[in-house]
Each structure stands twice: as structure tokens, then as C-alpha cells.
């Protein structure tokens, strides 16, 4: 990964830490990781980077995926819209 891409990814993960959510497009991930497929290794790296940044404060990194990319957030920040 190029240094500038590493910095952008770190910035997105810090956005999750600071604001609770960040969006990463698939095209960004492909470019940043210089890959043709987002596989387990890429997601493992995201998770490890999150653990380094958050130091476990908000739980694991989770995502909501769609055609354009994924919204990243922390496990402990996810709540049901309505509970009965």
C-alpha cells in the first residue's frame, strides 16, 4: 500500500473513532490495496488497523455493505432503531 493510501485509510478509521461512521467505496479499497478482489486478508487488515486505533474502546469494526462500498462503524455503536 502506498503511503498516501495508508494515510487516507487511517483517516477514515479515525473518522469512525471520532464520529462513529465513515464510508469507504469499493473502488477506493481496490486502489488502496492494489487488488482485484476484496478478500479476507483485506478485511483482516482493516480490523487490525481498527484495533490499533481504537485500542478496543468501541468493540470490533463492523460494516454495512452496498453496491458502492461500505459504511464502517464500531460494534458498540450499533443500536436497534426500535426495541419492543
Biopython code that builds the backbone (N, CA, C, O; Angstrom):
import numpy as np
from Bio.PDB.StructureBuilder import StructureBuilder

atoms = [
    (1, "UNK", "N", (0.842, -1.177, 0.000)),
    (1, "UNK", "CA", (0.000, 0.000, 0.000)),
    (1, "UNK", "C", (0.886, 1.238, 0.000)),
    (1, "UNK", "O", (1.846, 1.327, 0.764)),
    (2, "UNK", "N", (0.556, 2.185, -0.857)),
    (2, "UNK", "CA", (1.310, 3.430, -0.922)),
    (2, "UNK", "C", (1.055, 4.257, 0.341)),
    (2, "UNK", "O", (-0.009, 4.167, 0.953)),
    (3, "UNK", "N", (2.040, 5.053, 0.712)),
    (3, "UNK", "CA", (1.957, 5.866, 1.935)),
    (3, "UNK", "C", (0.716, 6.763, 1.932)),
    (3, "UNK", "O", (0.037, 6.880, 2.952)),
    (4, "UNK", "N", (0.419, 7.392, 0.801)),
    (4, "UNK", "CA", (-0.744, 8.298, 0.757)),
    (4, "UNK", "C", (-2.041, 7.523, 0.938)),
    (4, "UNK", "O", (-2.985, 8.036, 1.538)),
    (5, "UNK", "N", (-2.102, 6.294, 0.428)),
    (5, "UNK", "CA", (-3.298, 5.471, 0.627)),
    (5, "UNK", "C", (-3.400, 5.009, 2.075)),
    (5, "UNK", "O", (-4.488, 4.954, 2.647)),
    (6, "UNK", "N", (-2.263, 4.682, 2.652)),
    (6, "UNK", "CA", (-2.226, 4.306, 4.066)),
    (6, "UNK", "C", (-2.759, 5.448, 4.932)),
    (6, "UNK", "O", (-3.522, 5.222, 5.871)),
    (7, "UNK", "N", (-2.349, 6.669, 4.608)),
    (7, "UNK", "CA", (-2.810, 7.843, 5.355)),
    (7, "UNK", "C", (-4.311, 8.060, 5.186)),
    (7, "UNK", "O", (-4.998, 8.400, 6.150)),
    (8, "UNK", "N", (-4.830, 7.867, 3.967)),
    (8, "UNK", "CA", (-6.263, 8.025, 3.728)),
    (8, "UNK", "C", (-7.076, 6.985, 4.511)),
    (8, "UNK", "O", (-8.103, 7.306, 5.110)),
    (9, "UNK", "N", (-6.606, 5.759, 4.495)),
    (9, "UNK", "CA", (-7.298, 4.705, 5.234)),
    (9, "UNK", "C", (-7.277, 4.987, 6.731)),
    (9, "UNK", "O", (-8.294, 4.837, 7.408)),
    (10, "UNK", "N", (-6.146, 5.387, 7.238)),
    (10, "UNK", "CA", (-6.050, 5.742, 8.663)),
    (10, "UNK", "C", (-7.015, 6.870, 8.991)),
    (10, "UNK", "O", (-7.667, 6.849, 10.034)),
    (11, "UNK", "N", (-7.106, 7.849, 8.108)),
    (11, "UNK", "CA", (-8.030, 8.968, 8.314)),
    (11, "UNK", "C", (-9.480, 8.491, 8.397)),
    (11, "UNK", "O", (-10.240, 8.965, 9.241)),
    (12, "UNK", "N", (-9.868, 7.551, 7.522)),
    (12, "UNK", "CA", (-11.240, 7.017, 7.558)),
    (12, "UNK", "C", (-11.508, 6.271, 8.856)),
    (12, "UNK", "O", (-12.581, 6.401, 9.446)),
    (13, "UNK", "N", (-10.541, 5.498, 9.292)),
    (13, "UNK", "CA", (-10.734, 4.766, 10.544)),
    (13, "UNK", "C", (-10.777, 5.710, 11.741)),
    (13, "UNK", "O", (-11.507, 5.462, 12.701)),
    (14, "UNK", "N", (-10.011, 6.775, 11.690)),
    (14, "UNK", "CA", (-10.094, 7.789, 12.750)),
    (14, "UNK", "C", (-11.433, 8.508, 12.702)),
    (14, "UNK", "O", (-11.939, 8.936, 13.739)),
    (15, "UNK", "N", (-12.013, 8.648, 11.522)),
    (15, "UNK", "CA", (-13.352, 9.223, 11.388)),
    (15, "UNK", "C", (-14.384, 8.333, 12.089)),
    (15, "UNK", "O", (-15.297, 8.835, 12.744)),
    (16, "UNK", "N", (-14.238, 7.034, 11.951)),
    (16, "UNK", "CA", (-15.109, 6.108, 12.681)),
    (16, "UNK", "C", (-14.930, 6.319, 14.177)),
    (16, "UNK", "O", (-15.911, 6.396, 14.917)),
    (17, "UNK", "N", (-13.707, 6.411, 14.617)),
    (17, "UNK", "CA", (-13.416, 6.612, 16.037)),
    (17, "UNK", "C", (-14.011, 7.924, 16.546)),
    (17, "UNK", "O", (-14.633, 7.956, 17.608)),
    (18, "UNK", "N", (-13.820, 9.006, 15.788)),
    (18, "UNK", "CA", (-14.260, 10.330, 16.227)),
    (18, "UNK", "C", (-15.753, 10.577, 16.031)),
    (18, "UNK", "O", (-16.408, 11.154, 16.900)),
    (19, "UNK", "N", (-16.297, 10.138, 14.880)),
    (19, "UNK", "CA", (-17.674, 10.495, 14.512)),
    (19, "UNK", "C", (-18.638, 9.318, 14.503)),
    (19, "UNK", "O", (-19.847, 9.510, 14.373)),
    (20, "UNK", "N", (-18.125, 8.118, 14.636)),
    (20, "UNK", "CA", (-18.998, 6.956, 14.709)),
    (20, "UNK", "C", (-19.208, 6.213, 13.410)),
    (20, "UNK", "O", (-19.618, 5.053, 13.434)),
    (21, "UNK", "N", (-18.938, 6.842, 12.269)),
    (21, "UNK", "CA", (-19.163, 6.177, 10.983)),
    (21, "UNK", "C", (-18.311, 6.836, 9.902)),
    (21, "UNK", "O", (-18.008, 8.027, 9.960)),
    (22, "UNK", "N", (-17.932, 6.019, 8.911)),
    (22, "UNK", "CA", (-17.225, 6.527, 7.728)),
    (22, "UNK", "C", (-17.584, 5.627, 6.555)),
    (22, "UNK", "O", (-17.868, 4.442, 6.732)),
    (23, "UNK", "N", (-17.569, 6.194, 5.365)),
    (23, "UNK", "CA", (-17.862, 5.429, 4.154)),
    (23, "UNK", "C", (-16.578, 5.219, 3.373)),
    (23, "UNK", "O", (-15.776, 6.140, 3.214)),
    (24, "UNK", "N", (-16.389, 3.995, 2.885)),
    (24, "UNK", "CA", (-15.263, 3.662, 2.020)),
    (24, "UNK", "C", (-15.837, 2.988, 0.782)),
    (24, "UNK", "O", (-16.543, 1.985, 0.886)),
    (25, "UNK", "N", (-15.537, 3.534, -0.379)),
    (25, "UNK", "CA", (-16.053, 2.935, -1.619)),
    (25, "UNK", "C", (-15.208, 1.718, -1.999)),
    (25, "UNK", "O", (-14.045, 1.599, -1.611)),
    (26, "UNK", "N", (-15.830, 0.816, -2.771)),
    (26, "UNK", "CA", (-15.101, -0.356, -3.243)),
    (26, "UNK", "C", (-13.918, 0.066, -4.101)),
    (26, "UNK", "O", (-12.834, -0.510, -4.001)),
    (27, "UNK", "N", (-14.126, 1.072, -4.943)),
    (27, "UNK", "CA", (-13.034, 1.494, -5.827)),
    (27, "UNK", "C", (-11.840, 2.016, -5.022)),
    (27, "UNK", "O", (-10.691, 1.803, -5.412)),
    (28, "UNK", "N", (-12.103, 2.696, -3.908)),
    (28, "UNK", "CA", (-11.005, 3.135, -3.047)),
    (28, "UNK", "C", (-10.247, 1.942, -2.485)),
    (28, "UNK", "O", (-9.017, 1.909, -2.519)),
    (29, "UNK", "N", (-10.978, 0.970, -1.972)),
    (29, "UNK", "CA", (-10.326, -0.208, -1.396)),
    (29, "UNK", "C", (-9.485, -0.943, -2.423)),
    (29, "UNK", "O", (-8.360, -1.349, -2.130)),
    (30, "UNK", "N", (-10.024, -1.120, -3.639)),
    (30, "UNK", "CA", (-9.255, -1.785, -4.689)),
    (30, "UNK", "C", (-7.974, -1.016, -4.988)),
    (30, "UNK", "O", (-6.906, -1.610, -5.140)),
    (31, "UNK", "N", (-8.085, 0.296, -5.070)),
    (31, "UNK", "CA", (-6.917, 1.130, -5.375)),
    (31, "UNK", "C", (-5.932, 1.122, -4.208)),
    (31, "UNK", "O", (-4.732, 0.939, -4.413)),
    (32, "UNK", "N", (-6.430, 1.319, -2.988)),
    (32, "UNK", "CA", (-5.554, 1.387, -1.823)),
    (32, "UNK", "C", (-4.785, 0.088, -1.613)),
    (32, "UNK", "O", (-3.589, 0.107, -1.321)),
    (33, "UNK", "N", (-5.473, -1.033, -1.760)),
    (33, "UNK", "CA", (-4.825, -2.326, -1.534)),
    (33, "UNK", "C", (-4.222, -2.908, -2.806)),
    (33, "UNK", "O", (-3.632, -3.988, -2.770)),
    (34, "UNK", "N", (-4.361, -2.214, -3.920)),
    (34, "UNK", "CA", (-3.830, -2.645, -5.207)),
    (34, "UNK", "C", (-4.195, -4.107, -5.479)),
    (34, "UNK", "O", (-3.337, -4.963, -5.694)),
    (35, "UNK", "N", (-5.516, -4.350, -5.460)),
    (35, "UNK", "CA", (-6.012, -5.707, -5.624)),
    (35, "UNK", "C", (-7.200, -5.734, -6.573)),
    (35, "UNK", "O", (-7.792, -4.696, -6.868)),
    (36, "UNK", "N", (-7.540, -6.911, -7.044)),
    (36, "UNK", "CA", (-8.696, -7.101, -7.921)),
    (36, "UNK", "C", (-9.878, -7.674, -7.148)),
    (36, "UNK", "O", (-11.001, -7.714, -7.653)),
    (37, "UNK", "N", (-9.614, -8.121, -5.906)),
    (37, "UNK", "CA", (-10.661, -8.743, -5.101)),
    (37, "UNK", "C", (-10.486, -8.358, -3.643)),
    (37, "UNK", "O", (-9.383, -8.422, -3.101)),
    (38, "UNK", "N", (-11.572, -7.963, -3.019)),
    (38, "UNK", "CA", (-11.552, -7.674, -1.588)),
    (38, "UNK", "C", (-11.799, -9.000, -0.882)),
    (38, "UNK", "O", (-12.926, -9.493, -0.838)),
    (39, "UNK", "N", (-10.740, -9.569, -0.335)),
    (39, "UNK", "CA", (-10.813, -10.883, 0.282)),
    (39, "UNK", "C", (-10.603, -10.772, 1.798)),
    (39, "UNK", "O", (-10.516, -9.678, 2.355)),
    (40, "UNK", "N", (-10.527, -11.917, 2.428)),
    (40, "UNK", "CA", (-10.386, -11.980, 3.884)),
    (40, "UNK", "C", (-9.160, -11.220, 4.381)),
    (40, "UNK", "O", (-9.214, -10.598, 5.442)),
    (41, "UNK", "N", (-8.062, -11.259, 3.638)),
    (41, "UNK", "CA", (-6.848, -10.563, 4.062)),
    (41, "UNK", "C", (-7.036, -9.057, 4.158)),
    (41, "UNK", "O", (-6.519, -8.415, 5.072)),
    (42, "UNK", "N", (-7.768, -8.506, 3.223)),
    (42, "UNK", "CA", (-8.050, -7.068, 3.242)),
    (42, "UNK", "C", (-8.901, -6.713, 4.449)),
    (42, "UNK", "O", (-8.610, -5.750, 5.158)),
    (43, "UNK", "N", (-9.939, -7.480, 4.681)),
    (43, "UNK", "CA", (-10.820, -7.202, 5.824)),
    (43, "UNK", "C", (-10.103, -7.439, 7.147)),
    (43, "UNK", "O", (-10.353, -6.731, 8.122)),
    (44, "UNK", "N", (-9.221, -8.420, 7.190)),
    (44, "UNK", "CA", (-8.429, -8.667, 8.397)),
    (44, "UNK", "C", (-7.523, -7.468, 8.677)),
    (44, "UNK", "O", (-7.379, -7.052, 9.827)),
    (45, "UNK", "N", (-6.911, -6.911, 7.620)),
    (45, "UNK", "CA", (-6.061, -5.738, 7.782)),
    (45, "UNK", "C", (-6.866, -4.547, 8.303)),
    (45, "UNK", "O", (-6.409, -3.834, 9.196)),
    (46, "UNK", "N", (-8.051, -4.333, 7.753)),
    (46, "UNK", "CA", (-8.916, -3.253, 8.252)),
    (46, "UNK", "C", (-9.208, -3.438, 9.738)),
    (46, "UNK", "O", (-9.146, -2.485, 10.516)),
    (47, "UNK", "N", (-9.519, -4.647, 10.117)),
    (47, "UNK", "CA", (-9.834, -4.950, 11.507)),
    (47, "UNK", "C", (-8.630, -4.707, 12.420)),
    (47, "UNK", "O", (-8.773, -4.137, 13.502)),
    (48, "UNK", "N", (-7.458, -5.136, 11.987)),
    (48, "UNK", "CA", (-6.250, -4.934, 12.792)),
    (48, "UNK", "C", (-5.909, -3.456, 12.927)),
    (48, "UNK", "O", (-5.510, -2.997, 13.997)),
    (49, "UNK", "N", (-6.068, -2.719, 11.839)),
    (49, "UNK", "CA", (-5.820, -1.275, 11.899)),
    (49, "UNK", "C", (-6.799, -0.612, 12.867)),
    (49, "UNK", "O", (-6.420, 0.270, 13.638)),
    (50, "UNK", "N", (-8.065, -1.045, 12.821)),
    (50, "UNK", "CA", (-9.070, -0.503, 13.722)),
    (50, "UNK", "C", (-8.685, -0.807, 15.173)),
    (50, "UNK", "O", (-8.768, 0.072, 16.031)),
    (51, "UNK", "N", (-8.274, -2.016, 15.443)),
    (51, "UNK", "CA", (-7.884, -2.389, 16.801)),
    (51, "UNK", "C", (-6.731, -1.526, 17.299)),
    (51, "UNK", "O", (-6.699, -1.153, 18.472)),
    (52, "UNK", "N", (-5.779, -1.203, 16.416)),
    (52, "UNK", "CA", (-4.655, -0.339, 16.791)),
    (52, "UNK", "C", (-5.125, 1.073, 17.113)),
    (52, "UNK", "O", (-4.655, 1.687, 18.071)),
    (53, "UNK", "N", (-6.051, 1.585, 16.313)),
    (53, "UNK", "CA", (-6.538, 2.955, 16.510)),
    (53, "UNK", "C", (-7.440, 3.054, 17.741)),
    (53, "UNK", "O", (-7.280, 3.954, 18.565)),
    (54, "UNK", "N", (-8.381, 2.129, 17.858)),
    (54, "UNK", "CA", (-9.394, 2.229, 18.913)),
    (54, "UNK", "C", (-8.953, 1.625, 20.237)),
    (54, "UNK", "O", (-9.545, 1.912, 21.277)),
    (55, "UNK", "N", (-7.928, 0.799, 20.209)),
    (55, "UNK", "CA", (-7.454, 0.103, 21.406)),
    (55, "UNK", "C", (-8.590, -0.619, 22.119)),
    (55, "UNK", "O", (-8.610, -0.703, 23.347)),
    (56, "UNK", "N", (-9.540, -1.142, 21.337)),
    (56, "UNK", "CA", (-10.652, -1.914, 21.885)),
    (56, "UNK", "C", (-11.747, -1.115, 22.552)),
    (56, "UNK", "O", (-12.649, -1.694, 23.156)),
    (57, "UNK", "N", (-11.690, 0.199, 22.459)),
    (57, "UNK", "CA", (-12.629, 1.058, 23.189)),
    (57, "UNK", "C", (-14.087, 0.885, 22.759)),
    (57, "UNK", "O", (-14.982, 0.964, 23.601)),
    (58, "UNK", "N", (-14.345, 0.654, 21.481)),
    (58, "UNK", "CA", (-15.721, 0.579, 20.991)),
    (58, "UNK", "C", (-16.079, -0.781, 20.415)),
    (58, "UNK", "O", (-17.094, -0.905, 19.729)),
    (59, "UNK", "N", (-15.277, -1.796, 20.675)),
    (59, "UNK", "CA", (-15.534, -3.114, 20.114)),
    (59, "UNK", "C", (-14.957, -3.245, 18.725)),
    (59, "UNK", "O", (-14.193, -2.393, 18.272)),
    (60, "UNK", "N", (-15.329, -4.319, 18.053)),
    (60, "UNK", "CA", (-14.764, -4.599, 16.728)),
    (60, "UNK", "C", (-15.336, -3.680, 15.653)),
    (60, "UNK", "O", (-16.376, -3.049, 15.842)),
    (61, "UNK", "N", (-14.643, -3.618, 14.534)),
    (61, "UNK", "CA", (-15.084, -2.847, 13.377)),
    (61, "UNK", "C", (-16.141, -3.649, 12.637)),
    (61, "UNK", "O", (-15.924, -4.819, 12.324)),
    (62, "UNK", "N", (-17.281, -3.035, 12.353)),
    (62, "UNK", "CA", (-18.357, -3.692, 11.605)),
    (62, "UNK", "C", (-18.713, -2.829, 10.402)),
    (62, "UNK", "O", (-18.385, -1.644, 10.345)),
    (63, "UNK", "N", (-19.402, -3.459, 9.428)),
    (63, "UNK", "CA", (-19.731, -2.717, 8.213)),
    (63, "UNK", "C", (-21.147, -3.008, 7.754)),
    (63, "UNK", "O", (-21.726, -4.054, 8.047)),
    (64, "UNK", "N", (-21.678, -2.047, 7.028)),
    (64, "UNK", "CA", (-22.923, -2.211, 6.277)),
    (64, "UNK", "C", (-22.520, -2.004, 4.830)),
    (64, "UNK", "O", (-22.063, -0.926, 4.451)),
    (65, "UNK", "N", (-22.694, -3.048, 4.016)),
    (65, "UNK", "CA", (-22.214, -3.010, 2.642)),
    (65, "UNK", "C", (-23.349, -2.796, 1.655)),
    (65, "UNK", "O", (-24.471, -3.264, 1.851)),
    (66, "UNK", "N", (-23.025, -2.073, 0.583)),
    (66, "UNK", "CA", (-23.952, -1.901, -0.533)),
    (66, "UNK", "C", (-23.153, -1.955, -1.832)),
    (66, "UNK", "O", (-21.960, -2.257, -1.810)),
    (67, "UNK", "N", (-23.786, -1.670, -2.948)),
    (67, "UNK", "CA", (-23.097, -1.757, -4.242)),
    (67, "UNK", "C", (-21.920, -0.802, -4.361)),
    (67, "UNK", "O", (-20.946, -1.103, -5.050)),
    (68, "UNK", "N", (-21.997, 0.338, -3.701)),
    (68, "UNK", "CA", (-20.971, 1.367, -3.845)),
    (68, "UNK", "C", (-19.777, 1.186, -2.912)),
    (68, "UNK", "O", (-18.682, 1.669, -3.201)),
    (69, "UNK", "N", (-19.983, 0.495, -1.800)),
    (69, "UNK", "CA", (-18.906, 0.349, -0.822)),
    (69, "UNK", "C", (-19.449, -0.087, 0.510)),
    (69, "UNK", "O", (-20.411, -0.852, 0.584)),
    (70, "UNK", "N", (-18.825, 0.404, 1.573)),
    (70, "UNK", "CA", (-19.301, 0.028, 2.897)),
    (70, "UNK", "C", (-19.180, 1.176, 3.885)),
    (70, "UNK", "O", (-18.244, 1.976, 3.855)),
    (71, "UNK", "N", (-20.164, 1.213, 4.754)),
    (71, "UNK", "CA", (-20.146, 2.116, 5.883)),
    (71, "UNK", "C", (-19.484, 1.369, 7.021)),
    (71, "UNK", "O", (-19.878, 0.250, 7.348)),
    (72, "UNK", "N", (-18.490, 1.978, 7.620)),
    (72, "UNK", "CA", (-17.784, 1.366, 8.731)),
    (72, "UNK", "C", (-18.224, 2.019, 10.025)),
    (72, "UNK", "O", (-18.418, 3.233, 10.083)),
    (73, "UNK", "N", (-18.379, 1.224, 11.049)),
    (73, "UNK", "CA", (-18.703, 1.734, 12.372)),
    (73, "UNK", "C", (-18.162, 0.759, 13.401)),
    (73, "UNK", "O", (-17.649, -0.304, 13.051)),
    (74, "UNK", "N", (-18.278, 1.119, 14.658)),
    (74, "UNK", "CA", (-17.825, 0.258, 15.742)),
    (74, "UNK", "C", (-18.994, -0.552, 16.268)),
    (74, "UNK", "O", (-20.121, -0.063, 16.345)),
    (75, "UNK", "N", (-18.719, -1.783, 16.626)),
    (75, "UNK", "CA", (-19.736, -2.714, 17.094)),
    (75, "UNK", "C", (-20.581, -2.132, 18.233)),
    (75, "UNK", "O", (-21.801, -2.294, 18.234)),
    (76, "UNK", "N", (-19.967, -1.476, 19.174)),
    (76, "UNK", "CA", (-20.689, -0.954, 20.333)),
    (76, "UNK", "C", (-21.545, 0.267, 20.006)),
    (76, "UNK", "O", (-22.347, 0.696, 20.835)),
    (77, "UNK", "N", (-21.387, 0.823, 18.826)),
    (77, "UNK", "CA", (-22.181, 1.993, 18.443)),
    (77, "UNK", "C", (-23.421, 1.626, 17.640)),
    (77, "UNK", "O", (-24.214, 2.504, 17.299)),
    (78, "UNK", "N", (-23.601, 0.346, 17.331)),
    (78, "UNK", "CA", (-24.752, -0.111, 16.555)),
    (78, "UNK", "C", (-25.898, -0.407, 17.515)),
    (78, "UNK", "O", (-25.758, -1.174, 18.468)),
    (79, "UNK", "N", (-27.037, 0.226, 17.233)),
    (79, "UNK", "CA", (-28.224, 0.040, 18.068)),
    (79, "UNK", "C", (-29.433, -0.186, 17.186)),
    (79, "UNK", "O", (-29.483, 0.278, 16.047)),
    (80, "UNK", "N", (-30.392, -0.892, 17.712)),
    (80, "UNK", "CA", (-31.638, -1.112, 17.011)),
    (80, "UNK", "C", (-32.409, 0.212, 16.909)),
    (80, "UNK", "O", (-32.391, 1.019, 17.839)),
    (81, "UNK", "N", (-33.070, 0.423, 15.796)),
    (81, "UNK", "CA", (-33.861, 1.638, 15.627)),
    (81, "UNK", "C", (-35.012, 1.672, 16.638)),
    (81, "UNK", "O", (-35.351, 2.719, 17.187)),
    (82, "UNK", "N", (-35.598, 0.497, 16.864)),
    (82, "UNK", "CA", (-36.737, 0.414, 17.768)),
    (82, "UNK", "C", (-36.712, -0.933, 18.474)),
    (82, "UNK", "O", (-36.608, -1.978, 17.833)),
    (83, "UNK", "N", (-36.804, -0.901, 19.762)),
    (83, "UNK", "CA", (-36.850, -2.143, 20.531)),
    (83, "UNK", "C", (-38.198, -2.279, 21.216)),
    (83, "UNK", "O", (-38.708, -1.327, 21.806)),
    (84, "UNK", "N", (-38.770, -3.477, 21.130)),
    (84, "UNK", "CA", (-40.090, -3.703, 21.745)),
    (84, "UNK", "C", (-39.961, -4.156, 23.166)),
    (84, "UNK", "O", (-40.969, -4.392, 23.832)),
]
sb = StructureBuilder()
sb.init_structure("model")
sb.init_model(0)
sb.init_chain("A")
sb.init_seg("    ")
for serial, (resi, resn, name, xyz) in enumerate(atoms, 1):
    if name == "N":
        sb.init_residue(resn, " ", resi, " ")
    sb.init_atom(name, np.array(xyz, "f"), 0.0, 1.0, " ", f" {name:<3s}", serial, name[0])
structure = sb.get_structure()
